[in-house]
Amino acid sequence: MASTKDYLDFILSQLSELDDISYRAMMGEYIIYYRGRVAGGIYDNRLLIKPVKSAREYMPDAVYELPYEGAKEMLLVDNVDDSPYLCGLFEAIYPDLPEKKKKK
């Protein structure tokens, strides 16, 4: 099941306090970038975040879920209605997110 543009718009509005949030549509889902780094994505109308150390510390009770079959597990963000919480999460995980790979 593909994610809806309405859900993407909702998540983007919740993150509107942050600068440099962007996204890319990919096969009916959306990859979310923060300051040019992949932070997570929207899969089946669920916000999933890369399971970096700071994300696990920020959300110690988070559940691991698969974004799609064959992918690595990610952390489910279930508190998407709380904009300050969500913005804090993205700020907390940024230092641990891998930098964009340089093209050869």
C-alpha distance (Angstrom), angle and dihedral (degrees) to the residues before:
residue distance angle dihedral
M1 . . .
A2 3.80 . .
S3 3.78 122.9 .
T4 3.78 119.2 -108.2
K5 3.78 125.9 -116.2
D6 3.82 87.0 -129.6
Y7 3.82 91.2 61.4
L8 3.81 90.7 47.0
D9 3.81 90.0 50.6
F10 3.81 90.1 49.5
I11 3.82 92.6 52.3
L12 3.80 91.6 45.5
S13 3.82 90.3 51.3
Q14 3.81 89.8 50.6
L15 3.83 88.5 53.5
S16 3.81 94.9 43.0
E17 3.83 92.3 112.1
L18 3.81 89.3 67.1
D19 3.78 123.8 81.4
D20 3.78 120.8 -130.5
I21 3.80 102.3 21.4
S22 3.77 110.7 153.6
Y23 3.77 138.9 161.2
R24 3.77 142.2 -156.3
A25 3.77 124.8 -150.2
M26 3.79 111.6 -128.0
M27 3.81 124.7 177.4
G28 3.80 95.0 -32.2
E29 3.79 94.1 -43.3
Y30 3.81 133.9 84.2
I31 3.80 131.4 -120.9
I32 3.83 111.9 -149.2
Y33 3.80 120.0 -145.8
Y34 3.79 127.9 -165.7
R35 3.80 115.6 -163.9
G36 3.79 89.6 -18.7
R37 3.80 96.4 -51.5
V38 3.79 125.5 109.1
A39 3.80 106.5 -108.4
G40 3.79 98.8 170.6
G41 3.73 138.8 -72.3
I42 3.75 150.4 -116.2
Y43 3.79 112.9 -97.4
D44 3.80 122.5 173.6
N45 3.83 88.8 -13.9
R46 3.81 92.0 -55.2
L47 3.79 124.5 118.6
L48 3.79 108.5 -132.3
I49 3.81 123.6 -175.8
K50 3.80 130.9 -159.2
P51 3.82 107.7 -95.5
V52 3.80 96.0 -120.9
K53 3.81 118.8 156.6
S54 3.80 94.8 -100.5
A55 3.83 91.5 51.1
R56 3.81 90.9 52.2
E57 3.82 89.6 49.6
Y58 3.83 93.2 46.7
M59 3.81 92.1 47.9
P60 3.83 104.9 28.7
D61 3.82 93.2 167.7
A62 3.81 95.9 46.2
V63 3.78 118.5 134.1
Y64 3.80 122.0 -127.5
E65 3.79 114.4 -126.5
L66 3.77 136.1 173.6
P67 3.79 114.8 -114.1
Y68 3.81 88.7 -153.1
E69 3.78 136.9 -18.4
G70 3.79 112.7 -66.5
A71 3.82 95.1 18.7
K72 3.79 128.9 116.2
E73 3.79 116.6 -95.4
M74 3.78 118.6 -96.1
L75 3.80 133.7 -169.7
L76 3.80 118.2 -94.5
V77 3.81 113.4 -132.1
D78 3.78 105.0 -148.3
N79 3.81 97.5 170.7
V80 3.82 97.0 71.3
D81 3.82 93.3 134.4
D82 3.82 91.0 69.1
S83 3.81 106.1 78.3
P84 3.86 97.1 -173.0
Y85 3.82 89.6 49.9
L86 3.80 91.7 49.5
C87 3.81 93.6 47.0
G88 3.82 89.6 47.9
L89 3.79 89.9 52.0
F90 3.80 92.8 53.5
E91 3.80 91.7 46.7
A92 3.81 90.9 48.6
I93 3.79 95.6 50.6
Y94 3.81 98.3 43.0
P95 3.85 96.8 88.9
D96 3.82 90.4 52.5
L97 3.80 96.8 47.7
P98 3.80 114.4 105.5
E99 3.77 115.9 -108.4
K100 3.77 119.0 -113.2
K101 3.79 111.3 -84.5
K102 3.78 113.9 -113.1
K103 3.79 116.8 -121.7
K104 3.78 116.4 -118.4
